[in-house]
Amino acid sequence: MKVLFISHSNVIKTYQHKISIISENADVEILLVVPKEYKENLNIIRGEALNNNYKFKALNAVFGRSGRQHFHFYPKLFNVLLKFKPDIIHLEEEPRSLITALTIFLSKILRLKAKVIFYTALNIKTDWKERYKIINIRRHVYSICQWYSFKHSDIGIAITDEAGKVLHDMGFAKQIEVISENCGVNLEQYKRKKERKDTKITRIGFVGRLEYLKGLHILLEAISKLEIPFQLTIIGGGDKEKYIKISKKLNLEKHIIWKDHVPHEMMCDVYENIDILVLPSITTKYVKEQFGRVLVEAMASGVPVIGSNSGGIPYVIGDAGLIFEENNVDELKECIEIISLKEGMWEILSEKGFARVKDNFTNYSIAQKLSKIYKELTE
């Protein structure tokens, strides 16, 4: 069985772990295609293979360095399809993306009989003609690519159950599987905490883009009301000056550590040095939190998590952390105090979070689910 796996996010080496696991099966030959260079969170990352378990190609990507995720494509993809002749084309890309529709189109030109899988994290039903004005190219590209991808694909993989429902409601009437395929972790990479280093101070962490949708301003307001010793570590790029001004207004300067960027492979050290991770995301008309990978990484490290009820956050956390109503400053403050002050609560949530990741979000469990789908498609 030959699987062509195309994914811009797998330019990050650690994300390739599930592919490496699947490739341990002698019956599966995988060729992973990623961009040679890609803009990820304001940083240019160069595509490299995690190991030699699978075939690997890093191709020049048009728009790769711009971060325009849904418009990038590979000029040499035709040659890859021609030489590899896959049985399955697995696109870890949205159906509205140009790369998804173009890959399918090229496979049709070559008369390949490959089964096609795409991925989606979209969790708000969206009419692209309603969202974008007629002069906006996205209105036309997204609509055409999504229609074509829906028509010629065999399976859609949704990152959460909410995304699966949206996929169905937007007109995809074929097989839908719910697998958090690009959000799995390798537990061996994380240093699991079983106790707090210092119970005299609560060390809170925020990891994400510094923008309105991520709700950092809500977290800053909440901690300004805390009556316990605390420290907040903020990691992420974006409008830093805006949030520095908010923190000064709230007299929080001495409580905050700012870090613009931490390489993904070094994030385990970040989680080791915080007691609670907070993801206070906010829902807007067209966007809400699709998953919250940082929650999985924190739980894998034994760090209790708090999240708003925006989008996929409750799905990820389950009963293994605390959920507050988005935009509710007082409720978030109370959640932080519960974990910090209630005897045994930190230990309980640390244990439950780790167990939830182990049961649902490891690369091993994801690899097993994908392997089963591949087998079913080729039988």
HELIX and SHEET records of a PDB file:
HELIX    1   1 SER A    9  VAL A   11  5                                   3    
HELIX    2   2 LYS A   13  GLN A   16  5                                   4    
HELIX    3   3 HIS A   17  ILE A   22  1                                   6    
HELIX    4   4 GLY A   64  SER A   66  5                                   3    
HELIX    5   5 GLN A   69  PHE A   71  5                                   3    
HELIX    6   6 LEU A   77  PHE A   84  1                                   8    
HELIX    7   7 LEU A   98  ILE A  109  1                                  12    
HELIX    8   8 TRP A  128  ARG A  131  1                                   4    
HELIX    9   9 ILE A  137  HIS A  152  1                                  16    
HELIX   10  10 ASP A  161  ASP A  169  1                                   9    
HELIX   11  11 LEU A  187  GLN A  189  5                                   3    
HELIX   12  12 TYR A  212  LYS A  214  5                                   3    
HELIX   13  13 LEU A  216  SER A  224  1                                   9    
HELIX   14  14 LYS A  240  LYS A  249  1                                  10    
HELIX   15  15 GLU A  253  HIS A  255  5                                   3    
HELIX   16  16 HIS A  264  MET A  266  5                                   3    
HELIX   17  17 MET A  267  GLU A  272  1                                   6    
HELIX   18  18 ARG A  293  ALA A  300  1                                   8    
HELIX   19  19 ILE A  313  ILE A  317  1                                   5    
HELIX   20  20 VAL A  329  LEU A  341  1                                  13    
HELIX   21  21 MET A  345  ASN A  360  1                                  16    
HELIX   22  22 ASN A  363  THR A  378  1                                  16    
SHEET    1   A 7 LYS A  55  LEU A  59  0                                        
SHEET    2   A 7 GLU A  29  PRO A  35  1                                        
SHEET    3   A 7 LYS A   2  ILE A   6  1                                        
SHEET    4   A 7 ILE A  88  LEU A  91  1                                        
SHEET    5   A 7 LYS A 115  THR A 120  1                                        
SHEET    6   A 7 ILE A 155  ALA A 158  1                                        
SHEET    7   A 7 GLN A 175  VAL A 178  1                                        
SHEET    1   B 2 GLU A  37  GLU A  40  0                                        
SHEET    2   B 2 ASN A  43  ARG A  46 -1                                        
SHEET    1   C 6 ILE A 256  LYS A 259  0                                        
SHEET    2   C 6 PHE A 230  ILE A 235  1                                        
SHEET    3   C 6 THR A 202  VAL A 207  1                                        
SHEET    4   C 6 ILE A 276  LEU A 279  1                                        
SHEET    5   C 6 VAL A 305  SER A 308  1                                        
SHEET    6   C 6 LEU A 322  PHE A 324  1                                        
END                                                                             
